[in-house]
Amino acid sequence: MAKKSLSSSRVLEFVGVEEKTPVWIGLDVHKRSYHVALRRSDGLCDAWVTAADPDLLVRQLSSISERISAIVYEAGPTGYSLERVLKENGYPVSVVAPSRIPRLATNQAKTDKLDCLKLAEYAAKGMIEAITPPTEQEGAERSVLRRRNVAVQRKVDRYRA
């Protein structure tokens, strides 16, 4: 099955040109793609897949920028560059720790599409508790410390061998 792509006209068609009702966006962020879910105030949702390019996402969402109540995504290995670009462009974005996302106690399927739909739903219901992402300077300092710790551990391991 082909993946749906996100386009400004498709976004406008889904949220309605005439309406000014709020929308919430959930993102499942990966190295090569973003899974995007739009949730309208009436509870209807739609989901798309787009390339992992923050500037492209900003352009795709520009047609509905004044309707966006929140954009939410889960913190992960891709870092916080998406959050920074969205904030620079005036979007209300929150990053949430994976441990702070409500999970059902059942063995429910877990897919990228379901994850972004759940994030959009939780954002609409006010169930998201955002974290404070590190600044670029703090991120650089953490990177240096991680590299130092790896180097020290390698030296310790060679000494023990």
N, C-alpha and C positions, 0 to 999 in steps of 0.2 A: 504494500500500500504506500502510495506517495505521501510524503509529509506536506502539510499545508504550509504555505509561506505567509508571512505577515506583510500586508501592504496597507498604506494609509487609507485607500478607498475601502478596503475590506473592514478596517477598524471603524471607519465612519458609518459604513452600512450596518455593522453590528450594534453600535451604540446609538445610532439614529442621528440624523443631521439636525433635526428640529429640536430634539430634547436637550436639556442642559443638566440631566441627572448625573450624579457622581458614578465613577467606576473605580474599581480596585484592581490592581495588577499583581499577580504572583509570578515570579520567575524561578525557574530551575536552571541554574547557571552551570555550564560545562566549558571545557577548554575550547571546543569547536562550535558549540551551539547553545542557544538560549531557548528554553521552552517557555512560552509566554501565555498566561491565562488572563483573560479580561472577565471581570464579573460586574454585571450591571446591578443597580439597586433593586431590581425586581427578582434577582437571584439567577437570572440566565447567565450562562458562561460560554465562552468560546476559547479555544486554545490553538496556538500556532507554534511553529518552530522557525527560528531565524538564526542567521550567522552570529557567532560570538564577537560582535563588534559594537561597543558602547555607542559610538557616534551614529551607526546605522539605526540602532534601537531608538535613539533620541529623535532622529528624523522620522521614523515610522510612527512614533507616538505624538509627534508635534501637532497633528490635526485635532487631537483631543486633550491637549495638555492642560487646559483650564478645567477639565472635568475630572482629572485624576486626583482621587483622595489619598491614595497611598500606592507605592510600589514596594513590594517586599520580596527579599530573596534570602536564602540560607547561606550563612558564612561557610566558606570552604576553601579548597586549595587554589582557587582562581584569584584570591585576594580581594582587594577593595577598590580596584580601579573603576569598576562599573558604578559603584556607589558614588565615587568622586565625580565622575562625568555626569551622572544624573543630577547630583546636587548642584554642580556648576551651571546646569541648564534649568534650574529652578524646579525640579521635580521633588515631590515629597517621598523620599526613599528611606527605607529602614532595612537594616541587616539583622537577621535573627540567628541566634545560636541554635544549632541542630538539637541540642538538649532541651531547649525551651519551646519547641514546637509540640503542641498537643498531639498525642498519638493514641489511636484506638487500641484496646487490649486484644483485639482479634488478629488473626493471621490474614490481614487484608493484602491484596496485591499492591506492589509498590512500583510505580513507573514514573518517569519524568513528567508525563502529562498529568497524572494524578497528583503528584507533588506540587506542581505549580497551581493547579486548581484548588488544592487544599490551602495553600498559602494565600491565594486571593480570597477565599472564603473566610479564613481566620482574620485577615486584615479588615474585611467588611464588617465582621462581628466584633472587632476591637480586641481580639484574643492574642495579638502579637506583642511581645515584649522585646523591643529592639536592644541591641548592644551598641556600644560606642566603638566604632572602628578606629584603629590606630591612625594617626596622621602619617603622612609619607615619611617624615623624619623618624617617627617611632618605628615604622615598618623597616626602615633601613637599619636602625640600631638593632632591632631584633634579628635581622638577617645576619649581621656581623656576629652577634652573640651565638647564633645557631652554628655558624661556620667555625667559630672558635671552639665551641663544645665538641663538634665532630673531630676537629684536629686534635684536641686534648685526648678524646676517647681513643682515637687511633694510636696515639703515642702510648697510652696506658696499655692497650691491647698488645702492642708490639713488645712492650717491656715484660708483660706477663708470659708471652710465648716463648 
